[in-house]
Amino acid sequence: MALPWGDARAQFQLVRAHVEAEIGRGVSTRTIFEALRDEGKIDMAKKTFYKYAAKALNLKPELAPGSAIVPPPKTGGSGSNTPQDPLLPSQPKGTNRFTMADSIKDYD
C-alpha cells in the first residue's frame, strides 16, 4: 500500500541513525529493511527504503553559507580560447585559417 506523500521520508528519518550504524557494522541493506519492517518501525516499499539508505550513505560535503562551488581553471583544452601549439614541429603556426583558400586559383 502506498504511503501518503512524505510519510516514507519521515519514517526513514526516524530510523536513519540506526540504519547508518548497522551499515557501518557491515549489515546488508536488505537485512536492515526486513528487520525494521518486521518490528513495525517502517512500512515503506523496499525500493523506497533503498533510495533513502543510498542518499544517507552518499552525503555531499557541506559548504559554508554564502560560498559557491568554483569550477576548475581552464587549461588549453578544446573548449578554451587559447591557441594550441602545432601538432608537429614542421607545421607552420597559422594566423588566419582562410589563408590557403586565397592561394588556390579559381577557388570561388
N, CA, C and O atoms as a GROMACS GRO file, in nm:
protein
  432
    1MET      N    1   0.084  -0.118   0.000
    1MET     CA    2   0.000   0.000   0.000
    1MET      C    3   0.088   0.124   0.000
    1MET      O    4   0.188   0.130   0.072
    2ALA      N    5   0.053   0.221  -0.080
    2ALA     CA    6   0.132   0.342  -0.090
    2ALA      C    7   0.106   0.432   0.032
    2ALA      O    8  -0.006   0.444   0.080
    3LEU      N    9   0.213   0.493   0.077
    3LEU     CA   10   0.202   0.586   0.189
    3LEU      C   11   0.166   0.725   0.138
    3LEU      O   12   0.196   0.757   0.024
    4PRO      N   13   0.103   0.807   0.221
    4PRO     CA   14   0.081   0.946   0.181
    4PRO      C   15   0.216   1.014   0.154
    4PRO      O   16   0.319   0.975   0.210
    5TRP      N   17   0.213   1.115   0.069
    5TRP     CA   18   0.335   1.183   0.027
    5TRP      C   19   0.412   1.233   0.149
    5TRP      O   20   0.357   1.303   0.234
    6GLY      N   21   0.540   1.198   0.156
    6GLY     CA   22   0.627   1.244   0.262
    6GLY      C   23   0.637   1.152   0.382
    6GLY      O   24   0.728   1.167   0.463
    7ASP      N   25   0.545   1.056   0.396
    7ASP     CA   26   0.548   0.967   0.513
    7ASP      C   27   0.668   0.874   0.511
    7ASP      O   28   0.728   0.848   0.616
    8ALA      N   29   0.705   0.823   0.394
    8ALA     CA   30   0.821   0.732   0.387
    8ALA      C   31   0.947   0.806   0.429
    8ALA      O   32   1.032   0.751   0.500
    9ARG      N   33   0.960   0.929   0.386
    9ARG     CA   34   1.077   1.008   0.424
    9ARG      C   35   1.080   1.031   0.575
    9ARG      O   36   1.184   1.020   0.638
   10ALA      N   37   0.966   1.064   0.631
   10ALA     CA   38   0.958   1.086   0.775
   10ALA      C   39   0.992   0.958   0.851
   10ALA      O   40   1.062   0.962   0.952
   11GLN      N   41   0.942   0.844   0.803
   11GLN     CA   42   0.973   0.717   0.868
   11GLN      C   43   1.123   0.689   0.862
   11GLN      O   44   1.183   0.643   0.959
   12PHE      N   45   1.183   0.716   0.747
   12PHE     CA   46   1.326   0.688   0.735
   12PHE      C   47   1.407   0.778   0.826
   12PHE      O   48   1.506   0.734   0.885
   13GLN      N   49   1.367   0.904   0.840
   13GLN     CA   50   1.441   0.995   0.927
   13GLN      C   51   1.439   0.946   1.072
   13GLN      O   52   1.534   0.971   1.146
   14LEU      N   53   1.333   0.878   1.112
   14LEU     CA   54   1.325   0.826   1.249
   14LEU      C   55   1.423   0.711   1.273
   14LEU      O   56   1.469   0.692   1.386
   15VAL      N   57   1.453   0.634   1.170
   15VAL     CA   58   1.542   0.518   1.185
   15VAL      C   59   1.678   0.540   1.118
   15VAL      O   60   1.758   0.446   1.110
   16ARG      N   61   1.704   0.659   1.071
   16ARG     CA   62   1.826   0.686   0.994
   16ARG      C   63   1.953   0.654   1.073
   16ARG      O   64   2.043   0.590   1.020
   17ALA      N   65   1.961   0.698   1.198
   17ALA     CA   66   2.081   0.674   1.279
   17ALA      C   67   2.104   0.523   1.295
   17ALA      O   68   2.217   0.476   1.290
   18HIS      N   69   1.996   0.450   1.315
   18HIS     CA   70   2.007   0.304   1.329
   18HIS      C   71   2.057   0.241   1.198
   18HIS      O   72   2.142   0.152   1.200
   19VAL      N   73   2.003   0.287   1.086
   19VAL     CA   74   2.043   0.234   0.955
   19VAL      C   75   2.191   0.262   0.930
   19VAL      O   76   2.265   0.172   0.889
   20GLU      N   77   2.236   0.385   0.955
   20GLU     CA   78   2.376   0.420   0.934
   20GLU      C   79   2.468   0.337   1.022
   20GLU      O   80   2.575   0.294   0.979
   21ALA      N   81   2.428   0.315   1.147
   21ALA     CA   82   2.510   0.235   1.239
   21ALA      C   83   2.519   0.090   1.192
   21ALA      O   84   2.626   0.030   1.196
   22GLU      N   85   2.407   0.034   1.149
   22GLU     CA   86   2.407  -0.105   1.104
   22GLU      C   87   2.488  -0.123   0.976
   22GLU      O   88   2.561  -0.220   0.962
   23ILE      N   89   2.475  -0.029   0.884
   23ILE     CA   90   2.554  -0.038   0.761
   23ILE      C   91   2.702  -0.024   0.793
   23ILE      O   92   2.786  -0.089   0.731
   24GLY      N   93   2.734   0.061   0.889
   24GLY     CA   94   2.874   0.076   0.932
   24GLY      C   95   2.930  -0.052   0.992
   24GLY      O   96   3.050  -0.078   0.984
   25ARG      N   97   2.844  -0.133   1.052
   25ARG     CA   98   2.886  -0.262   1.108
   25ARG      C   99   2.896  -0.369   1.002
   25ARG      O  100   2.946  -0.479   1.029
   26GLY      N  101   2.850  -0.340   0.879
   26GLY     CA  102   2.860  -0.437   0.771
   26GLY      C  103   2.734  -0.515   0.744
   26GLY      O  104   2.737  -0.613   0.669
   27VAL      N  105   2.622  -0.476   0.802
   27VAL     CA  106   2.495  -0.544   0.780
   27VAL      C  107   2.438  -0.499   0.646
   27VAL      O  108   2.446  -0.380   0.612
   28SER      N  109   2.382  -0.592   0.570
   28SER     CA  110   2.329  -0.556   0.438
   28SER      C  111   2.202  -0.472   0.452
   28SER      O  112   2.131  -0.478   0.553
   29THR      N  113   2.177  -0.394   0.349
   29THR     CA  114   2.059  -0.307   0.349
   29THR      C  115   1.931  -0.390   0.350
   29THR      O  116   1.832  -0.351   0.411
   30ARG      N  117   1.934  -0.503   0.283
   30ARG     CA  118   1.816  -0.589   0.280
   30ARG      C  119   1.783  -0.642   0.419
   30ARG      O  120   1.667  -0.644   0.459
   31THR      N  121   1.885  -0.685   0.493
   31THR     CA  122   1.863  -0.736   0.628
   31THR      C  123   1.808  -0.626   0.719
   31THR      O  124   1.719  -0.651   0.800
   32ILE      N  125   1.861  -0.506   0.704
   32ILE     CA  126   1.813  -0.393   0.786
   32ILE      C  127   1.668  -0.364   0.754
   32ILE      O  128   1.586  -0.345   0.844
   33PHE      N  129   1.635  -0.361   0.624
   33PHE     CA  130   1.498  -0.333   0.582
   33PHE      C  131   1.401  -0.437   0.639
   33PHE      O  132   1.296  -0.402   0.694
   34GLU      N  133   1.437  -0.563   0.625
   34GLU     CA  134   1.347  -0.669   0.673
   34GLU      C  135   1.329  -0.664   0.824
   34GLU      O  136   1.219  -0.687   0.875
   35ALA      N  137   1.437  -0.634   0.897
   35ALA     CA  138   1.427  -0.626   1.043
   35ALA      C  139   1.338  -0.509   1.085
   35ALA      O  140   1.253  -0.525   1.173
   36LEU      N  141   1.356  -0.394   1.023
   36LEU     CA  142   1.275  -0.276   1.059
   36LEU      C  143   1.128  -0.297   1.021
   36LEU      O  144   1.038  -0.255   1.093
   37ARG      N  145   1.105  -0.362   0.907
   37ARG     CA  146   0.968  -0.389   0.864
   37ARG      C  147   0.901  -0.488   0.960
   37ARG      O  148   0.785  -0.469   0.996
   38ASP      N  149   0.973  -0.593   1.000
   38ASP     CA  150   0.917  -0.693   1.091
   38ASP      C  151   0.888  -0.633   1.230
   38ASP      O  152   0.794  -0.674   1.297
   39GLU      N  153   0.971  -0.536   1.272
   39GLU     CA  154   0.948  -0.470   1.401
   39GLU      C  155   0.835  -0.368   1.393
   39GLU      O  156   0.788  -0.320   1.497
   40GLY      N  157   0.791  -0.334   1.271
   40GLY     CA  158   0.681  -0.238   1.255
   40GLY      C  159   0.727  -0.093   1.257
   40GLY      O  160   0.644  -0.002   1.268
   41LYS      N  161   0.857  -0.070   1.247
   41LYS     CA  162   0.907   0.068   1.250
   41LYS      C  163   0.891   0.139   1.116
   41LYS      O  164   0.883   0.261   1.111
   42ILE      N  165   0.887   0.062   1.007
   42ILE     CA  166   0.866   0.120   0.875
   42ILE      C  167   0.766   0.034   0.800
   42ILE      O  168   0.754  -0.086   0.825
   43ASP      N  169   0.694   0.097   0.708
   43ASP     CA  170   0.605   0.020   0.621
   43ASP      C  171   0.610   0.073   0.478
   43ASP      O  172   0.511   0.072   0.406
   44MET      N  173   0.730   0.119   0.438
   44MET     CA  174   0.750   0.169   0.302
   44MET      C  175   0.795   0.055   0.211
   44MET      O  176   0.828  -0.054   0.258
   45ALA      N  177   0.796   0.081   0.083
   45ALA     CA  178   0.842  -0.018  -0.014
   45ALA      C  179   0.993  -0.036  -0.002
   45ALA      O  180   1.065   0.055   0.040
   46LYS      N  181   1.040  -0.154  -0.040
   46LYS     CA  182   1.183  -0.183  -0.033
   46LYS      C  183   1.263  -0.088  -0.122
   46LYS      O  184   1.371  -0.042  -0.083
   47LYS      N  185   1.210  -0.058  -0.239
   47LYS     CA  186   1.277   0.033  -0.332
   47LYS      C  187   1.294   0.172  -0.270
   47LYS      O  188   1.399   0.235  -0.285
   48THR      N  189   1.193   0.219  -0.202
   48THR     CA  190   1.199   0.350  -0.137
   48THR      C  191   1.301   0.349  -0.024
   48THR      O  192   1.378   0.443  -0.008
   49PHE      N  193   1.302   0.242   0.055
   49PHE     CA  194   1.399   0.230   0.163
   49PHE      C  195   1.542   0.232   0.108
   49PHE      O  196   1.629   0.299   0.163
   50TYR      N  197   1.565   0.157   0.000
   50TYR     CA  198   1.699   0.154  -0.061
   50TYR      C  199   1.740   0.293  -0.111
   50TYR      O  200   1.856   0.332  -0.099
   51LYS      N  201   1.645   0.367  -0.167
   51LYS     CA  202   1.674   0.501  -0.217
   51LYS      C  203   1.719   0.592  -0.102
   51LYS      O  204   1.820   0.662  -0.114
   52TYR      N  205   1.645   0.591   0.007
   52TYR     CA  206   1.682   0.677   0.120
   52TYR      C  207   1.811   0.630   0.188
   52TYR      O  208   1.889   0.712   0.236
   53ALA      N  209   1.834   0.500   0.192
   53ALA     CA  210   1.958   0.449   0.250
   53ALA      C  211   2.078   0.491   0.166
   53ALA      O  212   2.183   0.526   0.220
   54ALA      N  213   2.064   0.487   0.034
   54ALA     CA  214   2.173   0.529  -0.055
   54ALA      C  215   2.202   0.677  -0.037
   54ALA      O  216   2.319   0.718  -0.036
   55LYS      N  217   2.098   0.758  -0.024
   55LYS     CA  218   2.118   0.902  -0.002
   55LYS      C  219   2.186   0.927   0.133
   55LYS      O  220   2.269   1.018   0.145
   56ALA      N  221   2.152   0.849   0.233
   56ALA     CA  222   2.212   0.867   0.366
   56ALA      C  223   2.361   0.834   0.365
   56ALA      O  224   2.439   0.893   0.439
   57LEU      N  225   2.401   0.739   0.280
   57LEU     CA  226   2.541   0.699   0.275
   57LEU      C  227   2.626   0.789   0.186
   57LEU      O  228   2.746   0.802   0.209
   58ASN      N  229   2.567   0.850   0.086
   58ASN     CA  230   2.642   0.930  -0.011
   58ASN      C  231   2.616   1.078   0.011
   58ASN      O  232   2.560   1.146  -0.075
   59LEU      N  233   2.657   1.128   0.126
   59LEU     CA  234   2.636   1.268   0.157
   59LEU      C  235   2.733   1.356   0.079
   59LEU      O  236   2.849   1.319   0.059
   60LYS      N  237   2.685   1.470   0.036
   60LYS     CA  238   2.771   1.567  -0.031
   60LYS      C  239   2.837   1.653   0.077
   60LYS      O  240   2.776   1.678   0.182
   61PRO      N  241   2.959   1.698   0.053
   61PRO     CA  242   3.023   1.783   0.154
   61PRO      C  243   2.947   1.914   0.170
   61PRO      O  244   2.901   1.974   0.073
   62GLU      N  245   2.935   1.956   0.294
   62GLU     CA  246   2.862   2.079   0.321
   62GLU      C  247   2.951   2.199   0.293
   62GLU      O  248   3.070   2.199   0.325
   63LEU      N  249   2.892   2.302   0.233
   63LEU     CA  250   2.963   2.425   0.204
   63LEU      C  251   2.928   2.529   0.310
   63LEU      O  252   2.821   2.525   0.369
   64ALA      N  253   3.019   2.619   0.331
   64ALA     CA  254   2.992   2.728   0.424
   64ALA      C  255   2.882   2.816   0.364
   64ALA      O  256   2.873   2.829   0.242
   65PRO      N  257   2.799   2.878   0.449
   65PRO     CA  258   2.694   2.966   0.395
   65PRO      C  259   2.754   3.077   0.311
   65PRO      O  260   2.851   3.142   0.350
   66GLY      N  261   2.695   3.098   0.196
   66GLY     CA  262   2.742   3.204   0.107
   66GLY      C  263   2.855   3.164   0.014
   66GLY      O  264   2.895   3.243  -0.070
   67SER      N  265   2.907   3.043   0.029
   67SER     CA  266   3.016   3.002  -0.059
   67SER      C  267   2.958   2.933  -0.181
   67SER      O  268   2.842   2.891  -0.182
   68ALA      N  269   3.038   2.922  -0.282
   68ALA     CA  270   2.995   2.859  -0.406
   68ALA      C  271   3.099   2.758  -0.451
   68ALA      O  272   3.216   2.767  -0.414
   69ILE      N  273   3.055   2.665  -0.530
   69ILE     CA  274   3.148   2.569  -0.589
   69ILE      C  275   3.214   2.638  -0.708
   69ILE      O  276   3.147   2.686  -0.799
   70VAL      N  277   3.345   2.643  -0.706
   70VAL     CA  278   3.420   2.711  -0.811
   70VAL      C  279   3.468   2.608  -0.912
   70VAL      O  280   3.528   2.508  -0.873
   71PRO      N  281   3.441   2.631  -1.041
   71PRO     CA  282   3.488   2.535  -1.140
   71PRO      C  283   3.640   2.540  -1.152
   71PRO      O  284   3.701   2.644  -1.122
   72PRO      N  285   3.702   2.432  -1.194
   72PRO     CA  286   3.847   2.432  -1.208
   72PRO      C  287   3.889   2.527  -1.319
   72PRO      O  288   3.812   2.552  -1.411
   73PRO      N  289   4.010   2.581  -1.311
   73PRO     CA  290   4.056   2.674  -1.415
   73PRO      C  291   4.070   2.601  -1.548
   73PRO      O  292   4.100   2.482  -1.553
   74LYS      N  293   4.047   2.676  -1.655
   74LYS     CA  294   4.057   2.618  -1.788
   74LYS      C  295   4.204   2.600  -1.826
   74LYS      O  296   4.287   2.687  -1.803
   75THR      N  297   4.231   2.486  -1.882
   75THR     CA  298   4.364   2.462  -1.938
   75THR      C  299   4.349   2.462  -2.089
   75THR      O  300   4.236   2.478  -2.137
   76GLY      N  301   4.450   2.447  -2.163
   76GLY     CA  302   4.445   2.460  -2.309
   76GLY      C  303   4.366   2.352  -2.379
   76GLY      O  304   4.414   2.298  -2.479
   77GLY      N  305   4.248   2.318  -2.332
   77GLY     CA  306   4.166   2.215  -2.393
   77GLY      C  307   4.093   2.266  -2.516
   77GLY      O  308   4.115   2.379  -2.559
   78SER      N  309   4.007   2.184  -2.572
   78SER     CA  310   3.939   2.221  -2.696
   78SER      C  311   3.835   2.330  -2.674
   78SER      O  312   3.800   2.400  -2.769
   79GLY      N  313   3.785   2.347  -2.552
   79GLY     CA  314   3.682   2.447  -2.528
   79GLY      C  315   3.736   2.583  -2.489
   79GLY      O  316   3.657   2.675  -2.466
   80SER      N  317   3.865   2.598  -2.482
   80SER     CA  318   3.920   2.727  -2.440
   80SER      C  319   3.959   2.811  -2.560
   80SER      O  320   3.966   2.761  -2.673
   81ASN      N  321   3.983   2.937  -2.537
   81ASN     CA  322   4.019   3.030  -2.644
   81ASN      C  323   4.169   3.039  -2.665
   81ASN      O  324   4.213   3.110  -2.755
   82THR      N  325   4.246   2.971  -2.586
   82THR     CA  326   4.391   2.979  -2.601
   82THR      C  327   4.435   2.898  -2.722
   82THR      O  328   4.388   2.786  -2.741
   83PRO      N  329   4.525   2.953  -2.806
   83PRO     CA  330   4.568   2.879  -2.924
   83PRO      C  331   4.651   2.758  -2.884
   83PRO      O  332   4.729   2.763  -2.789
   84GLN      N  333   4.632   2.651  -2.959
   84GLN     CA  334   4.708   2.530  -2.932
   84GLN      C  335   4.836   2.531  -3.013
   84GLN      O  336   4.843   2.592  -3.120
   85ASP      N  337   4.937   2.464  -2.962
   85ASP     CA  338   5.062   2.451  -3.034
   85ASP      C  339   5.040   2.358  -3.152
   85ASP      O  340   4.953   2.271  -3.147
   86PRO      N  341   5.119   2.374  -3.261
   86PRO     CA  342   5.106   2.283  -3.374
   86PRO      C  343   5.136   2.140  -3.332
   86PRO      O  344   5.213   2.116  -3.239
   87LEU      N  345   5.074   2.045  -3.402
   87LEU     CA  346   5.094   1.905  -3.369
   87LEU      C  347   5.236   1.859  -3.397
   87LEU      O  348   5.294   1.782  -3.320
   88LEU      N  349   5.291   1.906  -3.508
   88LEU     CA  350   5.428   1.868  -3.546
   88LEU      C  351   5.515   1.993  -3.549
   88LEU      O  352   5.466   2.102  -3.580
   89PRO      N  353   5.644   1.980  -3.518
   89PRO     CA  354   5.730   2.099  -3.522
   89PRO      C  355   5.743   2.156  -3.663
   89PRO      O  356   5.773   2.275  -3.678
   90SER      N  357   5.721   2.075  -3.766
   90SER     CA  358   5.735   2.123  -3.903
   90SER      C  359   5.613   2.202  -3.950
   90SER      O  360   5.619   2.267  -4.054
   91GLN      N  361   5.504   2.196  -3.877
   91GLN     CA  362   5.384   2.269  -3.919
   91GLN      C  363   5.400   2.417  -3.888
   91GLN      O  364   5.440   2.454  -3.778
   92PRO      N  365   5.367   2.502  -3.985
   92PRO     CA  366   5.373   2.645  -3.956
   92PRO      C  367   5.255   2.684  -3.867
   92PRO      O  368   5.147   2.626  -3.876
   93LYS      N  369   5.278   2.780  -3.782
   93LYS     CA  370   5.172   2.827  -3.695
   93LYS      C  371   5.085   2.923  -3.775
   93LYS      O  372   5.131   3.032  -3.812
   94GLY      N  373   4.961   2.884  -3.802
   94GLY     CA  374   4.872   2.965  -3.884
   94GLY      C  375   4.813   3.081  -3.807
   94GLY      O  376   4.778   3.067  -3.690
   95THR      N  377   4.803   3.195  -3.873
   95THR     CA  378   4.741   3.311  -3.811
   95THR      C  379   4.602   3.336  -3.867
   95THR      O  380   4.518   3.396  -3.801
   96ASN      N  381   4.579   3.290  -3.989
   96ASN     CA  382   4.448   3.308  -4.050
   96ASN      C  383   4.409   3.176  -4.113
   96ASN      O  384   4.482   3.124  -4.197
   97ARG      N  385   4.298   3.121  -4.076
   97ARG     CA  386   4.261   2.989  -4.123
   97ARG      C  387   4.215   2.988  -4.268
   97ARG      O  388   4.202   2.880  -4.327
   98PHE      N  389   4.191   3.106  -4.328
   98PHE     CA  390   4.148   3.111  -4.466
   98PHE      C  391   4.261   3.148  -4.562
   98PHE      O  392   4.236   3.179  -4.678
   99THR      N  393   4.384   3.145  -4.515
   99THR     CA  394   4.499   3.179  -4.598
   99THR      C  395   4.512   3.084  -4.716
   99THR      O  396   4.545   3.127  -4.826
  100MET      N  397   4.486   2.958  -4.696
  100MET     CA  398   4.503   2.859  -4.802
  100MET      C  399   4.404   2.884  -4.916
  100MET      O  400   4.441   2.867  -5.032
  101ALA      N  401   4.283   2.924  -4.888
  101ALA     CA  402   4.183   2.950  -4.991
  101ALA      C  403   4.227   3.065  -5.082
  101ALA      O  404   4.195   3.064  -5.201
  102ASP      N  405   4.299   3.162  -5.028
  102ASP     CA  406   4.346   3.274  -5.109
  102ASP      C  407   4.453   3.230  -5.208
  102ASP      O  408   4.464   3.290  -5.315
  103SER      N  409   4.531   3.129  -5.175
  103SER     CA  410   4.639   3.088  -5.262
  103SER      C  411   4.595   2.990  -5.370
  103SER      O  412   4.674   2.960  -5.460
  104ILE      N  413   4.474   2.938  -5.366
  104ILE     CA  414   4.425   2.842  -5.467
  104ILE      C  415   4.362   2.921  -5.580
  104ILE      O  416   4.277   3.008  -5.557
  105LYS      N  417   4.404   2.890  -5.703
  105LYS     CA  418   4.347   2.957  -5.820
  105LYS      C  419   4.205   2.908  -5.841
  105LYS      O  420   4.174   2.791  -5.818
  106ASP      N  421   4.120   2.997  -5.884
  106ASP     CA  422   3.980   2.968  -5.915
  106ASP      C  423   3.910   2.897  -5.799
  106ASP      O  424   3.838   2.799  -5.821
  107TYR      N  425   3.930   2.945  -5.678
  107TYR     CA  426   3.868   2.883  -5.561
  107TYR      C  427   3.717   2.908  -5.556
  107TYR      O  428   3.641   2.824  -5.508
  108ASP      N  429   3.676   3.025  -5.606
  108ASP     CA  430   3.535   3.060  -5.599
  108ASP      C  431   3.460   2.963  -5.682
  108ASP      O  432   3.337   2.973  -5.691
   0.00000   0.00000   0.00000
